[in-house]
Amino acid sequence: MSSVVNLVTYHPDYADSIAEMWNRSQDHWGGNTSIYTGAQVRAEEENSDALIVFLAVCDEQVVGYCSVCEYREDTGALYINFLNVRPDYHGHKIGKQLVLRAVEETIQRGWPRIDLYTWESNMKAVPLYKKCGFFWEDREDTTHFMNFIPQIMNCEALAPYMEGIDWYNDSTRTIEVKRDGQETNGFHTYTYSWSKGNRNVRVDIERRGRGICLIETDDYKISAEVDQAKPVFGKAYSIQYKLENKSGVPLRIELVGENDRNIEFDWQNAVDVEAEQSLTASFFVGAIEDEQSDWRTCPTVRTRIRINGAEALLQVGVVPKHPAKVVLQSPDILHAVGGKYTFYLDIESHMSEPADFLFELPEVPWLNVEERAFRIRLEAKERASLPIPYCLLDYGFYETKLTVRALPDNGPEVEFYRWIGGRFCGPGAMITGMDNDAHWAVNGKYVLKYDKEDSNIFIECIGKPNDHTIVLYPRIGKPYASEFSKKSPVFTEWLEERGAVGFKHIYHSDAYPGIILYNYALVYGDGTVKLWQELENTGDTATSTSLMLSQRIVQDMHRVILPYEGRYMETTNSLSSDYDYWDGSKMTEPWIYARRSSTGIGLCWTDSYQMNFGDWFTELEYDIGRLESVEKRSSEVITLSIGGFDDWKAFRAYALKCNEDDSSLQLTSDIEFIANGGNSFIDSSVSEVQVKLNDVKQNVWDGEVSAGYLDKKGTCQVISSAELSDEDEASEVEMRVPALTDTAQLLEVSAKIGPLQAQYHSILFPVSTEPIRERIYDRDGFTLHESFNGRIRLEAANDYYPGLCTLEVDGQTWLASALPNYEPKSWWNPWLGGMSDSFADLHVNSVLKADRETSFVKMKDSVGNLWSGIRISFQIKEHETYKGLTWNGYYLMLPNVPVLAYVSDIHQDTDTYWNGKAVTTDLWLNTNAEQSAWLRTFQADGETIYYRLGAGELDVNEYEHYAVGMGEGGTIMHVVTDELVLKPHLYSNPDITDLSFARSVNLANGSVQRSTPVFFAFHEQLLPRTALAQLRNLTFPQPCELDDKGV
């Protein structure tokens, strides 16, 4: 390994090597196994708001990375966004070189400081950061470091004293792995110190003001201290300067106070200090509108000083306070008009002495408050929560600029204002308003919340404030600027139009002078949210480049469905939910759908957007183009749906703006398990079965995969296994196991890959070479067609009724039939039993009048299996609604395979359009109480539930993974279909049991529609749900009916 490491700035030619660096560093970033590509790196860097990116290059490989951005959470700082060293280059001080280069860049650019974050447990990096000039801020919510070396190195007064001193190597600061700072009188300070030869320098930084508050050299010591860290506005406070001359020669110090935000400091003085001297000045704290965050740069008591003519700036930050904080807390519920409820007023005194607070809530006609005038006494810094009973007369947003009088025990009365607001929502109510922290738009139970602090929009449901989607602040580029994260809109307009409410925020860009951004958000009563932006060029000339808009949306990727590489992928486990695993360039349709608990959440956009996956968000980019002078252009709409669509296919149709037949669309797991090429049926000529496990995501595997067959006790007999290493950069394994051709076998593949431990199953059915036997004969006055595959026997009597009348499996009768009679039973007259299709408003008697036909048939499925069975049809020639309908039902089998497949064709020639015509397939099962028949399915919470059949009236609403058994130890019928298209339902009473499948048909005249297949798989064991996935994916493409020769 070479020891020569060069630092260079980013160029796209390094992208592939950067991707390799990230891929080899995953274990040090939480163990993620996703794979980066050079194309992704280039796209991310192009969209990045980084000011500069430094790369450490050794032997023509990128082994270190450091990106520097403008710090968006505060003002006046740069920020190390990403810092990484390839693991095999740890210990070579590359991290130190990169950090020092970032600090040097900050000095050269004239910024006063540079910050960084790390994760809480990354303690081994703390000494490095501290040696490089960073201080660890004492806060609980995050691990934040600040570096003020740039401010010191650019200070004129310190320059002659720092000359010849290496700020890194000559530091005498004590390095400890703990949070930094000394606290005095509510102020936190950090101390830098250097010593070289006989020269010593000390500089103290005050945390809140992010500035120098003390300078000490061998010649002098100067400091500034303020008496109140959190002063209540409306009063004057004092600042004290301590001046010490250690040089023995005259020391001239000039001091000039400067205003900063609401700090008024008009004062100046000049003194000649001989030994020690103290000065005191007074500053005034003016009124504030919003609360000041303790973790952002606070207003400072600022003094520009000259020390023998050399300038320095002293800054002490304070947190100005209202005399009291007042917050209205309204219930996060859907109200009923006329209901009686309670909201709360939380009040906290910021005064340093006891005081009375007086205020009166303004009256509104829709909110009946029992008490509106209040006087409350609070001790110094005390808090109280006041319950306010009310009766809601109508819905609305209560907001007011509340006038509060503070009467301290030992001071003058102070009058101040606090903006309070509260939502009083209900079904169908559209309300807007703002409080001290946010702008709100509410439509029914759906909420838009614009957070004033960071300009993000939260999309929530009433009662679920933590289950939200976040729309991050917009960005203009390229390169993209993060300016709107720190900038308040110059104007807010409330919107209400066509059943929606929302807001428009207007921003003036500094990064692109003359450009105005209009940011729109609307929420509808069904949970639809529409987002778009406009850009306006108010300049005198056209923009020099094409402008881009970036909209980033944060949502949980768990149980997300993605149109990816031409397929529809579902993230079925938590390991699949990391954004890093997915490549936005491989998205093939403009939508994403998530099944979040009981709510479906959809996101869709137009083809005009470029979609990217960021580290933790979905990014949609829109090319506005070059704007002429005074020209305004709008982006196209981005749509979010919260609970508006129950399934992904319906949302897909909405996103694509079409109503195409989607019944054949199927979901694929992000980890694909394929046995025998996706075919659940094994030909007798096959000696081995190929088993394949493939990760569709950008991932590498490290672990073990094994395959074998389960015995009757459920124990897997491992036949084949494979070891995988992440060094192989593989995410796929292929194995072979012997094909067992005597009986159906349950194949199990066990994977232990990184943190994933999973089992995958597939039932494999051997197909016999013996042909299916067919015959036609007469019984009970009817002609019957019989088809027998060695396991399953089917009978159909077309002149009785167009349907199946017999289904026997290994001699066990599964269908109840009235053949040869037509008679009433339970709620039906006539009840015929068997298995057949019915159409809404088409009575049995009308079908009996139709032309009917039965024949034997052969049909190929989507993987090439040749099925045989019975085809039954009828044609309606006389009926007001269905004249011209032809129906064909196919009951299909494979030789000696205990599986019945069923599909049907509808030929729609009624000269009308069918809009949601109901079609139902009924199987009348041969159950009664003596047989102890049962149904197994799954509840909404995923728990298994069993029902007894024939023991009483039962109407089953669950529909997932039906399995029906007849007593103990018998064969079990597994129902396999796409339950989103054909939803199973079961009704049972002591007389009958009806297993049905209902679908809604939309079909134009002259069209043919084939139903989604239903498979009935019979096995002596209750099979795992996943074992039948391959069978569920089989289809019978049209046309696929074959002649007697299989052609």
TORDRENZA-860415 format. One record per residue (C-alpha): x negated, y, z negated. Coordinates in steps of 0.25 Angstrom, whole numbers. Example, Ala and Ser with C-alpha at 12.3 -4.5 7.8 and 13.67 -1.06 7.14 Angstrom:
east,north,up
-49,-18,-31 $
-55,-4,-29 $
//
This chain:
east,north,up
0,0,0 $
-6,13,4 $
-8,24,-7 $
-6,36,3 $
8,42,1 $
12,54,9 $
24,63,7 $
31,67,19 $
45,73,22 $
56,65,27 $
57,63,42 $
67,53,49 $
56,45,54 $
54,40,39 $
69,35,38 $
66,20,40 $
55,21,30 $
63,28,20 $
74,18,21 $
64,7,19 $
60,15,6 $
74,15,1 $
76,1,4 $
64,-3,-4 $
68,6,-16 $
82,0,-18 $
78,-7,-31 $
73,6,-37 $
87,12,-34 $
96,3,-41 $
93,-10,-33 $
102,-6,-21 $
100,-15,-9 $
105,-6,2 $
97,-4,14 $
93,10,20 $
90,12,35 $
82,22,41 $
94,27,48 $
101,29,35 $
89,37,29 $
89,46,42 $
104,49,40 $
103,51,25 $
91,61,27 $
98,68,38 $
110,70,29 $
102,73,16 $
102,87,10 $
87,84,6 $
78,97,8 $
66,88,10 $
63,73,8 $
49,68,5 $
44,54,8 $
32,47,3 $
25,39,14 $
15,28,13 $
10,19,24 $
21,26,33 $
32,21,23 $
41,30,15 $
39,26,1 $
45,38,-6 $
56,48,-4 $
60,61,-11 $
71,70,-6 $
73,84,-11 $
87,91,-10 $
93,104,-16 $
99,100,-29 $
114,101,-27 $
118,99,-42 $
111,112,-46 $
105,125,-40 $
91,128,-38 $
84,115,-37 $
80,104,-28 $
82,89,-30 $
75,76,-28 $
87,69,-22 $
79,55,-19 $
66,50,-24 $
61,36,-21 $
48,29,-20 $
48,15,-14 $
46,5,-25 $
33,-1,-19 $
27,13,-20 $
31,15,-34 $
19,19,-43 $
12,27,-32 $
17,41,-37 $
25,43,-24 $
37,47,-33 $
28,58,-39 $
23,63,-26 $
37,64,-21 $
43,71,-33 $
31,81,-33 $
33,84,-19 $
48,87,-21 $
44,96,-33 $
34,103,-24 $
44,105,-13 $
53,112,-23 $
42,121,-27 $
39,124,-12 $
54,127,-9 $
55,136,-21 $
66,129,-28 $
65,130,-44 $
67,115,-47 $
69,101,-42 $
78,90,-48 $
80,75,-47 $
89,65,-53 $
86,50,-57 $
94,39,-63 $
94,38,-78 $
85,25,-79 $
74,30,-70 $
65,33,-81 $
52,29,-74 $
54,41,-65 $
55,51,-76 $
40,53,-79 $
38,56,-64 $
49,66,-64 $
44,73,-76 $
30,73,-72 $
34,80,-59 $
41,91,-67 $
55,86,-69 $
63,87,-82 $
74,77,-85 $
86,85,-89 $
93,80,-102 $
107,77,-96 $
116,64,-98 $
123,63,-84 $
110,61,-75 $
95,61,-75 $
91,74,-69 $
77,80,-68 $
73,94,-65 $
60,100,-61 $
56,115,-62 $
42,114,-57 $
46,122,-45 $
51,133,-53 $
38,134,-61 $
29,133,-49 $
36,144,-42 $
36,153,-54 $
27,165,-51 $
24,167,-66 $
19,153,-68 $
11,152,-55 $
-2,157,-60 $
-1,148,-72 $
3,135,-64 $
-9,138,-54 $
-18,127,-55 $
-9,118,-64 $
-3,105,-57 $
11,105,-62 $
11,90,-61 $
-2,86,-67 $
-4,97,-77 $
9,95,-84 $
9,93,-99 $
24,90,-100 $
27,78,-108 $
33,67,-100 $
44,59,-107 $
55,50,-101 $
66,58,-107 $
75,70,-104 $
68,83,-105 $
70,96,-112 $
70,104,-125 $
83,110,-130 $
83,123,-138 $
96,131,-141 $
103,123,-130 $
93,125,-119 $
85,114,-113 $
71,117,-108 $
60,109,-101 $
45,112,-102 $
34,111,-92 $
20,112,-96 $
6,112,-90 $
-8,112,-94 $
-21,113,-86 $
-34,117,-93 $
-31,129,-101 $
-18,133,-94 $
-4,129,-99 $
9,132,-94 $
23,129,-99 $
37,131,-93 $
50,128,-99 $
63,126,-90 $
77,129,-96 $
86,117,-91 $
99,125,-88 $
93,136,-81 $
83,127,-74 $
72,138,-76 $
60,143,-83 $
63,148,-98 $
48,147,-103 $
34,150,-97 $
22,148,-105 $
8,149,-100 $
-6,152,-107 $
-2,167,-105 $
12,168,-110 $
25,161,-114 $
39,166,-110 $
52,160,-113 $
67,164,-112 $
78,158,-121 $
93,160,-121 $
101,160,-134 $
113,152,-128 $
113,140,-119 $
128,140,-116 $
132,154,-118 $
147,158,-117 $
149,168,-106 $
153,182,-108 $
142,185,-118 $
128,190,-119 $
116,181,-124 $
102,183,-126 $
89,178,-120 $
76,178,-127 $
62,179,-121 $
49,175,-128 $
37,181,-122 $
23,177,-127 $
10,182,-121 $
-2,173,-123 $
-12,179,-114 $
-17,190,-122 $
-15,200,-110 $
-3,208,-107 $
9,200,-103 $
20,208,-95 $
34,201,-94 $
45,207,-87 $
59,200,-88 $
72,203,-80 $
85,196,-82 $
93,190,-70 $
107,187,-69 $
111,172,-66 $
125,168,-63 $
133,173,-75 $
121,177,-83 $
119,192,-83 $
105,196,-87 $
102,210,-84 $
89,212,-92 $
75,215,-90 $
62,218,-99 $
47,219,-98 $
38,217,-109 $
23,216,-111 $
20,204,-121 $
8,205,-129 $
11,192,-138 $
25,187,-140 $
38,194,-137 $
53,191,-137 $
64,197,-128 $
79,196,-129 $
88,199,-118 $
103,198,-116 $
111,191,-105 $
126,190,-102 $
133,177,-98 $
144,180,-89 $
157,173,-86 $
157,159,-79 $
167,152,-71 $
163,138,-71 $
156,130,-81 $
141,129,-80 $
135,115,-79 $
124,112,-89 $
117,104,-78 $
115,114,-67 $
107,127,-67 $
114,136,-77 $
115,151,-77 $
101,157,-82 $
97,168,-90 $
86,172,-80 $
74,181,-83 $
64,185,-72 $
51,188,-79 $
38,193,-74 $
25,189,-82 $
14,199,-79 $
22,200,-65 $
23,185,-62 $
38,181,-61 $
45,170,-68 $
60,167,-70 $
65,162,-84 $
79,155,-84 $
87,150,-95 $
100,143,-91 $
113,145,-99 $
126,138,-98 $
137,149,-98 $
150,145,-105 $
164,150,-106 $
168,152,-120 $
175,139,-119 $
178,128,-109 $
192,125,-105 $
197,113,-97 $
211,109,-93 $
212,93,-93 $
224,89,-86 $
229,74,-86 $
223,67,-74 $
237,60,-71 $
249,61,-61 $
259,70,-69 $
274,68,-68 $
282,81,-67 $
289,84,-80 $
279,75,-88 $
272,80,-101 $
257,79,-102 $
245,85,-109 $
233,92,-103 $
221,96,-111 $
213,109,-112 $
199,106,-116 $
192,119,-122 $
177,119,-127 $
171,132,-134 $
158,136,-129 $
157,147,-140 $
147,146,-151 $
157,150,-161 $
171,147,-165 $
182,153,-156 $
196,154,-152 $
200,151,-138 $
214,157,-133 $
220,154,-119 $
234,152,-112 $
237,142,-101 $
244,149,-90 $
258,144,-87 $
261,137,-74 $
276,133,-70 $
273,118,-68 $
265,115,-81 $
273,117,-94 $
262,118,-105 $
267,118,-120 $
257,127,-125 $
249,137,-116 $
242,147,-126 $
230,141,-134 $
221,146,-145 $
210,136,-149 $
199,138,-159 $
186,131,-156 $
173,130,-164 $
160,133,-157 $
158,123,-145 $
171,116,-149 $
180,109,-139 $
195,106,-140 $
205,99,-131 $
219,105,-131 $
231,96,-126 $
241,104,-118 $
255,97,-116 $
262,100,-104 $
274,97,-95 $
271,96,-80 $
282,103,-72 $
275,101,-59 $
262,98,-53 $
250,107,-52 $
236,112,-55 $
235,120,-67 $
224,130,-66 $
221,143,-72 $
209,152,-76 $
212,151,-91 $
209,164,-99 $
203,160,-113 $
200,169,-124 $
189,165,-134 $
189,171,-148 $
176,168,-155 $
175,170,-170 $
163,180,-169 $
164,186,-155 $
172,194,-145 $
184,187,-138 $
180,181,-125 $
189,179,-113 $
186,169,-102 $
192,160,-92 $
192,145,-89 $
198,139,-76 $
206,127,-80 $
214,118,-71 $
222,105,-72 $
229,95,-62 $
243,91,-65 $
246,81,-54 $
257,72,-50 $
262,64,-38 $
263,72,-26 $
257,84,-32 $
247,93,-24 $
239,102,-33 $
226,110,-32 $
218,118,-42 $
205,120,-49 $
199,119,-63 $
186,123,-68 $
179,111,-62 $
186,107,-49 $
196,110,-38 $
207,100,-38 $
217,96,-27 $
227,85,-31 $
238,78,-23 $
246,68,-30 $
236,59,-37 $
224,62,-28 $
214,73,-32 $
203,81,-26 $
193,87,-36 $
183,97,-31 $
172,98,-41 $
167,112,-43 $
153,108,-48 $
148,99,-36 $
158,102,-25 $
163,87,-24 $
177,83,-22 $
182,72,-30 $
194,64,-25 $
202,57,-36 $
215,51,-40 $
223,56,-53 $
219,48,-64 $
206,42,-58 $
196,54,-59 $
184,45,-58 $
189,37,-46 $
186,47,-36 $
179,50,-22 $
170,61,-21 $
168,71,-9 $
155,77,-11 $
152,92,-8 $
151,94,7 $
138,97,14 $
134,105,27 $
122,100,35 $
113,96,41 $
105,96,32 $
116,95,22 $
116,105,11 $
121,102,-3 $
125,116,-6 $
140,114,-8 $
137,105,-20 $
133,117,-28 $
141,128,-22 $
156,131,-25 $
165,134,-14 $
167,149,-11 $
182,146,-10 $
192,135,-13 $
205,134,-6 $
217,124,-10 $
223,116,1 $
237,111,3 $
242,105,16 $
251,93,21 $
251,85,8 $
237,88,4 $
229,97,-6 $
215,101,-7 $
205,112,-6 $
195,119,3 $
182,123,-2 $
174,134,5 $
158,134,4 $
148,143,10 $
135,136,14 $
122,142,10 $
114,130,17 $
121,134,30 $
124,149,29 $
137,154,35 $
143,140,34 $
156,139,26 $
161,125,22 $
176,122,20 $
178,109,12 $
192,103,13 $
198,92,4 $
213,88,4 $
220,77,-4 $
233,71,0 $
243,64,-9 $
240,50,-3 $
225,52,-7 $
220,56,6 $
209,67,5 $
204,74,17 $
191,81,18 $
185,91,28 $
176,103,30 $
174,115,38 $
162,123,42 $
162,137,46 $
151,145,51 $
152,160,47 $
139,164,52 $
136,172,65 $
129,161,72 $
132,146,75 $
126,136,66 $
112,132,70 $
115,117,68 $
127,108,68 $
133,107,54 $
136,94,47 $
146,92,36 $
143,81,25 $
155,75,17 $
151,65,7 $
161,56,-1 $
158,48,-13 $
166,35,-15 $
164,22,-21 $
160,12,-11 $
165,0,-19 $
176,-8,-11 $
174,1,1 $
177,-4,16 $
168,1,27 $
169,0,42 $
155,-4,43 $
148,-9,55 $
161,-13,62 $
166,-20,50 $
174,-17,38 $
165,-19,26 $
170,-20,11 $
161,-17,-1 $
167,-28,-10 $
157,-26,-22 $
149,-15,-29 $
136,-18,-23 $
142,-14,-9 $
146,-1,-14 $
133,7,-13 $
133,17,-2 $
118,13,2 $
123,0,7 $
131,6,19 $
127,14,31 $
136,24,36 $
132,23,50 $
138,9,51 $
152,14,47 $
160,11,59 $
173,18,56 $
176,31,48 $
181,26,35 $
179,20,22 $
189,13,13 $
187,10,-2 $
196,1,-11 $
194,8,-24 $
202,0,-35 $
216,2,-31 $
214,14,-22 $
209,14,-7 $
200,25,-3 $
197,28,11 $
187,38,18 $
188,41,32 $
182,51,42 $
182,54,57 $
172,49,67 $
166,63,67 $
159,61,54 $
146,53,52 $
147,44,40 $
136,41,30 $
134,34,17 $
126,41,7 $
120,36,-6 $
133,37,-13 $
143,44,-3 $
149,43,10 $
145,55,19 $
153,60,31 $
146,70,40 $
153,79,50 $
146,87,61 $
152,101,62 $
143,105,73 $
137,119,75 $
146,130,70 $
147,143,78 $
149,156,71 $
162,157,63 $
165,143,68 $
172,133,58 $
173,118,60 $
179,107,52 $
175,93,49 $
185,82,51 $
193,76,40 $
187,65,30 $
198,58,24 $
198,51,10 $
210,42,6 $
212,39,-9 $
222,28,-10 $
229,31,3 $
226,17,10 $
228,4,4 $
218,-4,13 $
206,-1,22 $
213,-4,35 $
224,6,33 $
213,17,29 $
205,12,41 $
217,14,51 $
218,28,45 $
204,32,46 $
203,27,61 $
217,34,64 $
222,21,70 $
232,10,68 $
225,-2,75 $
227,-16,70 $
217,-18,59 $
222,-32,54 $
209,-39,59 $
200,-29,52 $
193,-36,40 $
184,-32,29 $
169,-38,28 $
162,-38,14 $
149,-30,14 $
142,-44,11 $
147,-53,22 $
148,-68,19 $
149,-76,32 $
150,-91,32 $
150,-99,45 $
151,-86,53 $
163,-82,47 $
171,-94,50 $
177,-102,39 $
179,-114,47 $
167,-123,50 $
167,-131,63 $
163,-146,62 $
151,-144,70 $
145,-134,61 $
135,-140,51 $
130,-127,44 $
138,-115,40 $
131,-101,41 $
132,-93,28 $
129,-78,29 $
129,-67,19 $
127,-53,25 $
127,-39,18 $
133,-29,27 $
127,-17,19 $
113,-11,20 $
108,-20,9 $
96,-30,6 $
98,-43,-2 $
89,-49,-13 $
94,-62,-19 $
100,-75,-16 $
111,-81,-7 $
116,-95,-8 $
127,-103,-1 $
134,-116,-4 $
147,-123,-5 $
156,-123,-17 $
160,-137,-23 $
174,-140,-29 $
169,-135,-42 $
165,-121,-37 $
150,-123,-37 $
142,-119,-26 $
132,-129,-20 $
121,-120,-14 $
117,-125,-1 $
109,-113,4 $
102,-100,-2 $
94,-88,2 $
85,-79,-5 $
85,-64,-1 $
75,-53,-4 $
77,-38,-2 $
64,-38,4 $
70,-45,16 $
80,-34,18 $
91,-44,21 $
105,-43,18 $
110,-56,24 $
108,-71,22 $
112,-83,31 $
112,-97,26 $
118,-110,31 $
126,-121,23 $
131,-135,28 $
144,-135,34 $
153,-144,26 $
164,-150,36 $
172,-159,27 $
180,-149,19 $
181,-134,17 $
170,-128,8 $
168,-116,0 $
155,-109,4 $
149,-100,-7 $
137,-90,-5 $
131,-84,-17 $
123,-71,-16 $
114,-65,-27 $
109,-53,-20 $
104,-42,-29 $
115,-38,-38 $
126,-45,-30 $
130,-59,-34 $
141,-64,-26 $
148,-77,-20 $
154,-78,-6 $
163,-89,-2 $
169,-95,11 $
177,-107,13 $
173,-115,25 $
183,-125,32 $
177,-136,41 $
185,-138,54 $
188,-152,59 $
186,-157,73 $
199,-164,72 $
210,-157,80 $
222,-151,74 $
234,-160,77 $
247,-155,83 $
260,-161,85 $
275,-157,89 $
286,-165,83 $
301,-163,78 $
306,-163,64 $
319,-160,58 $
324,-155,71 $
312,-145,74 $
300,-146,82 $
287,-145,74 $
273,-141,78 $
263,-147,69 $
248,-144,68 $
239,-152,58 $
224,-149,56 $
221,-160,46 $
224,-152,34 $
235,-142,38 $
248,-146,44 $
257,-136,51 $
271,-137,56 $
280,-127,64 $
294,-129,69 $
296,-118,78 $
311,-121,81 $
313,-120,66 $
306,-107,64 $
293,-100,69 $
283,-103,58 $
276,-114,51 $
284,-124,43 $
273,-133,38 $
260,-131,32 $
253,-143,25 $
239,-143,20 $
233,-157,16 $
248,-162,15 $
252,-151,6 $
264,-143,11 $
262,-127,10 $
274,-122,17 $
289,-123,13 $
298,-124,25 $
313,-125,27 $
312,-133,40 $
321,-138,45 $
331,-129,37 $
335,-115,38 $
340,-112,24 $
339,-101,13 $
329,-101,2 $
326,-91,-9 $
328,-77,-3 $
327,-82,12 $
337,-87,22 $
334,-94,30 $
321,-98,23 $
312,-106,32 $
299,-107,25 $
286,-111,32 $
277,-100,37 $
281,-89,47 $
281,-74,50 $
293,-65,49 $
295,-51,54 $
303,-40,46 $
318,-40,50 $
316,-52,59 $
325,-63,53 $
322,-78,53 $
335,-80,62 $
329,-70,72 $
316,-78,73 $
324,-91,74 $
331,-85,87 $
317,-82,93 $
309,-90,103 $
300,-99,95 $
288,-107,99 $
277,-116,92 $
264,-121,98 $
251,-126,94 $
239,-116,95 $
224,-114,95 $
218,-101,91 $
204,-96,88 $
200,-87,76 $
190,-76,76 $
178,-85,73 $
182,-96,84 $
189,-106,76 $
200,-113,84 $
213,-114,76 $
225,-123,80 $
239,-123,75 $
253,-119,78 $
258,-106,85 $
273,-102,82 $
280,-91,89 $
293,-84,91 $
298,-73,100 $
309,-63,97 $
318,-60,108 $
331,-55,101 $
329,-46,90 $
331,-31,88 $
317,-28,82 $
309,-40,86 $
313,-43,100 $
300,-46,108 $
292,-51,96 $
284,-64,98 $
277,-70,85 $
266,-81,86 $
261,-87,73 $
249,-96,73 $
246,-106,62 $
232,-111,64 $
222,-122,58 $
208,-127,61 $
206,-143,60 $
206,-148,46 $
205,-134,40 $
214,-131,29 $
217,-117,34 $
229,-112,41 $
228,-99,49 $
240,-90,53 $
241,-78,62 $
253,-73,70 $
254,-64,83 $
265,-54,85 $
269,-50,99 $
276,-37,98 $
285,-35,110 $
297,-29,104 $
296,-15,111 $
294,-8,98 $
282,-4,89 $
281,-12,76 $
277,-3,65 $
274,-11,52 $
283,-23,56 $
282,-33,44 $
278,-47,47 $
277,-58,37 $
271,-72,37 $
278,-81,26 $
273,-94,21 $
283,-101,13 $
274,-110,3 $
279,-123,-2 $
278,-120,-17 $
287,-123,-29 $
285,-123,-44 $
282,-138,-44 $
270,-136,-35 $
263,-125,-44 $
260,-117,-32 $
252,-104,-35 $
247,-92,-28 $
233,-86,-32 $
230,-71,-28 $
224,-59,-34 $
229,-47,-41 $
225,-32,-38 $
214,-33,-49 $
208,-45,-42 $
213,-55,-53 $
218,-68,-48 $
232,-71,-50 $
240,-84,-48 $
255,-85,-46 $
264,-98,-47 $
273,-100,-35 $
287,-105,-35 $
288,-104,-50 $
296,-91,-49 $
298,-78,-41 $
285,-72,-37 $
281,-60,-28 $
266,-59,-26 $
261,-46,-23 $
246,-49,-24 $
241,-53,-10 $
226,-56,-11 $
220,-70,-8 $
232,-79,-10 $
230,-93,-13 $
241,-103,-15 $
240,-117,-22 $
250,-128,-24 $
248,-134,-38 $
235,-139,-44 $
224,-144,-35 $
231,-142,-22 $
226,-135,-10 $
226,-120,-11 $
231,-111,1 $
222,-98,2 $
229,-87,10 $
218,-79,18 $
221,-66,26 $
219,-52,27 $
228,-47,15 $
227,-33,19 $
234,-36,32 $
242,-48,28 $
246,-47,13 $
250,-60,7 $
263,-60,-2 $
269,-72,-10 $
283,-73,-15 $
288,-86,-22 $
300,-91,-30 $
304,-105,-34 $
310,-107,-20 $
299,-101,-11 $
285,-96,-9 $
282,-86,2 $
268,-82,5 $
269,-71,15 $
260,-61,23 $
266,-48,27 $
260,-38,38 $
265,-26,44 $
264,-26,60 $
262,-13,68 $
263,-18,83 $
266,-11,96 $
275,-17,106 $
267,-27,115 $
257,-30,105 $
252,-43,98 $
247,-43,84 $
240,-55,77 $
242,-56,62 $
230,-57,52 $
227,-72,50 $
232,-79,37 $
224,-91,33 $
229,-101,23 $
216,-109,18 $
219,-122,10 $
209,-127,0 $
208,-135,-13 $
201,-124,-20 $
205,-109,-23 $
195,-102,-14 $
188,-89,-17 $
193,-77,-11 $
181,-74,-3 $
180,-88,3 $
191,-85,13 $
186,-72,18 $
181,-78,31 $
194,-85,33 $
201,-71,31 $
192,-65,42 $
196,-75,53 $
206,-69,63 $
213,-74,76 $
209,-64,87 $
219,-62,98 $
221,-69,107 $
216,-82,102 $
227,-92,104 $
221,-104,112 $
227,-114,121 $
226,-129,118 $
212,-130,123 $
207,-119,114 $
206,-108,125 $
//
